[in-house]
Structure formats: C-alpha cells, structure tokens
C-alpha cells in the first residue's frame, strides 16, 4: 500500500475527497507524499451517522464480543504491518520508531482485547459494587452501574504517533460501545489514512464504528451534545483553546486532554559516576532525545542532576550523542530520523534560540552549523541535530520550565540537595511522566510521593529493574497515561479504567429483585430459583442467575478440627489450646476458617461428572464470625454472574465463566463466611 495522491475522509459511510489541496511532504527529502482534499465535509451527517447507525450496530454486540473483535482486528493489522512501515518511513521515523507506533498500536488492541475478555461481563451493563442496604428490612438497596454513553467520541491526535495515537483511544472506546470520529494531525495523516483503510477493509468493525477526518474539524465540535466526548493529544496551548470552546462548556461535554509537557528525569544524589545507575541515567536521557527525533509527549526535556556530577553527566552525554548518526533511516548506520515536517523543524530551531537567549543558558552539545544528515536528498528533509543545553541556575530561569522544543532537545539542570531536585521537577507545572534514577529505596520513598502530585506516571530506575524496564517514555495500556496541570489533567489508557472513563456511571436504587434484574448479578435478598436439579448440574446456557441450593446442615466437631490440623499442619493455639483460647477474645476454641470453607464445599459440590469443569479461584472471602466446636453450619450456593467468553475447551465444546455466591451460616442463622467461587462451566 502507498499513500494516494489525494487523501480521503471517511464520513457517514462514504469516502470523500477527489480534489487536491495542501501537499504533505516526506520528512526525509521533502518530496510530496500526498495531498489533503479540498472538499468540505458535512459534519452533521457524520455526527448523525455515528449516533444512529454506529451506536445501534455497536450495541448489538456486548463487551465480550467487542473484545473478540479487537483481538481479530489486531491480528489483521499485524498481518499487514509491513505496508504501514513502508508509509511510516515518510514521517522520518526509523524502523524502531515505527515499531513503537505501529506494533505499539496493535499491542494496545491485543491488551484491551485481553482485559475486556477477562474483566468485563457479557451484556452492556457493568455492575460496579458494592451493594448497599438502604432499608432496615433489606428490601431497598443501592449500587452503581456503568453503561455505554449514547453518543460518540471525537479523537483529535498529534502528528508524532499516527497509528498508536488513534488506536490507544479507539480500543477502550470501542470496548465501551462508543463510535468514534478520528482526526489525525494533518502533517502525518497519510499514515493514519492507511491505517483506517485497513481497519475498514478487515470487515470486522460494525458499520459506523469509525469515521476519519482529513484536514480541519470545522464546526464538528459545535455539533456535539452531552452524551458525546472529546479526547485530545497535542500541545498544551491547543488543548486550552479547545477545552474553552463555549459549546463544550455549555453542554458539559467531557474533554480529555493529554498535552505535551516538560517531563523530567532526576539523577538522585546517592548515585556516583562509578555506579551502573549513572550510565542508566545517561542512556535514558540520550534515548529520549533521539527516539522519534525527540518528538514524544513523554520525552525528557529537563535532566536534573547533582551539581557535583554535572560535568560528568555532560561529558558522558556528549560522548553518547556524538555517536548518533542522523539521516534517512534507509541509509546505512542511521540511528535517528527526521522531525515530522519542515514546519516542525523551524519551530524547534526557533524554540532553541529562545531558550539560549535566557540568562545562565549554554550549549553542551550540538552538531555544528554545517550539519548534514546522511542519505540522498536528506539535505532537503526536516532533520535536526540532537541538542543538549545546560542551565546553571535553573531556579532563576523560568523559560526552561515553560518553553518546550518538541524535538531532540533537552536541558541539564544542577541541584544541591534532593529537596531542590523535587522543587525543580515541580516547576514543570504538571507533567505526563518523571523518572527517578536511584539505587536506594529510601530515596524513592522520599521523592516519589512528593513528585506524584505533579506527575501522571513515575518511572523508578535502578540496576535491578533495568533489564526489564520499558523506559521513561513508554506509556503502557495497563497504566494510565496523562498528567495534571500543564499535561492536560486528563487520563488515557490505565487498563479497564479507560473503558470505564468512556462509560456513564449511574447510581441505582430498588428492591433486590429489581437491582438483580438491572445488573445481571444475583444480590442477596433477591428471589431465588430452587429446583430439583442441582445448580452445578446445569449447563452454562440452562443456568439462570439466582439458581440456588441450600445444603443440609453439618456439625463441626473437635474431631474435625483435630483431623484438619493433622492434615494441614495448622496447629494454631486458638484451635487446639483450650486454656489459651478461653483467655482470648473468643473465649473458647474455634474451628479453622479454612476448615469451614472446606466443609461448606463438601456440602454443596456436585461430585459426579457434569458441566462443571473447574474451580479456579475465590473472590471477596471473609470469615465474619467464629465457628465454635459443636456449631452447625450450612451453605447457600447461588449462581451470581455468568460471562460467556466465547471460548472452546480441548474437546471443542464451548465454555463460560460462572461466579457463585456462597453464604455459610451457623445454627443461629448468622453468616460465618461469605465469598464468591469462580468456575468454568461447559455449554451443551
């Protein structure tokens, strides 16, 4: 696949765009890669299409089905990744840079597919407990549910990650049942265009799930309503302008911003030039300056180091940066590519000049004015030399904490003690990520809680973690990406939290039966279904929420306790020492909690072969009252929750997950143990 001469928008189910408008040039040699289209877009039709067809088709599926679609889509894109790599080369990215973008994007799809499959229910309602009893008789309950918003999401992305930028927003939104309109930054939109073409070619996505805008958004944001949302990645200035749009404010439209920030890395004062952590710090700073040519919202812009080690850090960074070959990634030996476009090249140069115009600023490393990147035609490209600056008095120079050169540029800042280092980190006014390189856990315990108030993520690096560390600049699907203050105040990724961010939370109140009907989960006090068929003999399809069994009673004897202690080796005094037990809070010997658990299982488990395949865990286990020797227990087993994960066993038969509510009571009707059992149950 190559970029077409005119990129098209995909709006309301149609590809729009025939007439060429602005040229989009290769960052490598300034040759035209494609053009945006001149045709104006009907954004009302786009919004209507998403709300009508997109929502309807998406909500014909449930969380589990959408997770399966994400997995299939990820596999499809991996199969065509080389086509994306070929186009990505025009953005100035090296193979490694493109790997972060392309395979980082598909890995995010895989991650959300896995999380959705394992953590979300069947259906389109997430029960977010606990259930609260609001009336004395237990017939009026309250809890929370999460449901799909009845609106769309507009995803506005930056130029630096044309693939990952779209997919990391699309994945949790799609799981949440939310159609999206993606608007990539124009400079590298030819790569996002290729991605969306592939996504639609897969025929895996429900109609209306994805639309694409090439060029400006026009009045799109003014056509949204309170059920819609906007997610933005880009500059802090643009985020502030978009957030302040009167229409968004008036209609309470959620706006999630992930803005570039002046992220820092701190070399702790316990590290010396002889320690491995010293070289880890130098390597991390150099890597963040040169990967994607420094065009990462998470890149290290401020390298905060002990004043006594400033010269040593500078020397090692100079040595490392001098070995970085800049040029066309296709040329032999090139390690750093170009900025995304000529406009970006000019902007970075201007910002470096502004930084150097401030007092106490100097150049530590930059290739000379005659810098010529490697590769044929590269002289016309958007290349920029790695540039390391230093600020001798960083507490006195505001501009180094306020102005970001979004390229291969970083500034060394010396400090005299760790409190000053933390103060310098805070001058960034809110960052996506900060790194602390230290060899002492006590230093981390001192610095991190203070720095966390101003950072969305903190990366602690030492020699022990270095072999597995994903690095300062790598957001992961399982952890939040975003930050306070200048960084936008938003949150992306973060595992299932990101899906829940795209859902609407609502409190519900009602009787146990009503709450159970809405949540799809059994709640205690709801009407039970009791039949002659043991619940564990029911196939997955036949089992209903609320199917229940009350076991016969069983006396817990002294002989049981002795046998359990002999078997397990648990001879804790409360179970065996009569005198010591009498002097305790309980005033008598009591049974092991796990004996009660095991005895309850013996009362309710169906022992013959059947649809119950495996018990793979317990949740929410609590021992609420002691069981004395001679007490009588019985158990209530109730089907609480069913999840059809659409998986097959080794025998080719389908399987589902069933959670069972277990309530163990004594002869007085008091609850002595409460928990959920998680099982695999076969389908017919």
Secondary structure, 3 states (H helix, E strand, C coil): CCCCCECCEEECCEEECCCEEEEEECCCCCCEEEEEECCCCCHHHHHHHHHHHHHHHHCCCCHHHHHHHHHHHHHHHHHCHHHHHHHHHHHCCCHHHHHHHHHHHHHHHHHHHHHHHHHCCCCCEEEEEEEEECCCCCCCEEEEEEEECCCCEEEECCCCCCCHHHHHHHHHHHHCCCCEEEECCHHHHHHHHHHHHHHHHCCCCCCCCEEEECCCCCCHHHHCCCCCEEEEEECHHHHHHHHCCHHHHHCCCEEEEEECCCEEEEECCCCCCCCHHHHHHHHHHHHHHHHHHHCCCCCEEEEEEEHHHHHHHHHHHHHHHHCCCEECCCCCCCCECCCCCHHHHHHHHHHHHHHHCCCCEEEEECCCCCCCCECCCHHHCCCCCCEEEEECCCCCCCHHHCCCCCCCEEEEEEECCHHHHHHHHHCCCCEEEEEEECCCHHHHHHHHHHHHHHEEEEEEECCCCCCCCCCCCCCCCCCEECCCHHHCCCCEECCHHHHHHCEEEEEEEECHHHHHHHHCCCCCCCCCECCCCCHHHCCCCCCCCCEEEECCCEECCHHHHHHHHHHHCCCCHHHHCHHHHHCCCCCCCECCHHHHHHHHHHHHCCCCCCCEEEEEEEEEEEECCCCECCCEEEEEEEEEEEEEEEEECCCCCEEEEEEEEEEEECCCCCEEEEEEEEEEEECC
